[in-house]
Amino acid sequence: MTAKMSIRGNEVYYDTKDKKWKWSDGSDDLAKPCVKCKEYPVDDVDYCLQGLKDCEMIHSACCGHGNDVEGYILLKDGRLFKYIGNVKV
């Protein structure tokens, strides 16, 4: 079984032979942009969320890279905000 995940929306897998993560195309250069906006992170922050990096209440955030279900904002007090779909109240 191969371990898989995504980085900035790009699929990666763990190569047990080389003992490192590689992109699905086999390369191991970890410098790939977001699949949605085609931009690289700035100071380890998703390009589209740069305005949040100075917010003192936010611990971390992810734009989801084209997959809304994977986007989130995690506050320092532990509250987590995630997209849950079209909810009608």
Secondary structure, 3 states (H helix, E strand, C coil): CCCEEEECCEEEEEECCCCEEEECCCCCCCCCCCCCCCCCCECCECHHHHHHCCCCCEEEEECCCCCHHHCEEEECCCCEEECCCCCCC
